[in-house]
């Protein structure tokens, strides 16, 4: 038998498993939070909840800090929007903070608190590890662990390369799926489901076959595109004067463990998706779509570009909705079976994902036994 055995169904519905994943997967791994160009200016910020921690990544005069997004005073949320540009100042009582989470200002300190410098220093925000790979920004909750370069391994150079080519952000959004985060991830790691789940969408883009490469704990999948989408993208590039990626011209996919998926279509469009767990049965899918540019920068806005973006944005929405239906259907059923799924040869990227998950799980069990 060439098939492999998937993770047991209980691990998609168990609260104990979910808590263990937060502790030993999402707190300990480097997680993608956004792009450096989204944090290009002083006071630009991005927010995200990671393993239960509300985190803000903010630009302080060119220096990025990843901080607990909770005011030390009365525990209000400091930055309340997903992204924006404003000083790191509490909207409740106006306590403010600077790089590294250091306390910058307390209104009427002499009258209300009389805190000295050492007491102010003790009220700084909790800081987390933050690093970049090209345009990609990553955060790690745990203070201990490998460098980002070591964690990404051979994928580090790939992300730097993508950063140099796919630098025109054209669309972004989020969905909430009623499925475990692992089920959501699995929808992008195999093409075996394409004829059944995507008969009128992805089936018209690429063949249901995949060349798989393991770069543990990450993996790659390369799928041949059909001729029609290649011709469509060639026409788009000609009209918008876009520079196609020099080597990636099929459907090339990179999965960075545990929850970052990067899909490249004909060296022209990059889709970046993360699967962030809300709870054991709900996942937030964040996506960003970025195009290649012209020799002079991003293609000029106009009717043609808007039509192109609308086309592939709707296509992306259709595929994600089709995957959501399947993931949510499986989630409902996992509580009623104890038999693990079988993974065929074309689903081997899921096996690689499960192997990485099992490594973290085994490490957690080993630490718990000490």
Helices and strands as residue ranges (DSSP letters): E 4-5, G 9-12, H 15-21, I 22-26, E 31-35, G 36-39, E 44-50, E 53-60, E 63-68, E 83-85, E 96-97, G 99-101, E 103-105, H 109-112, H 117-122, E 127-133, E 136-140, H 148-152, H 155-165, E 168-177, H 181-186, H 194-197, G 202-204, E 211-215, E 218-223, H 227-240, E 251-256, E 260-265, E 269-279, E 282-291, H 303-334, E 342-343, G 345-347, H 348-369
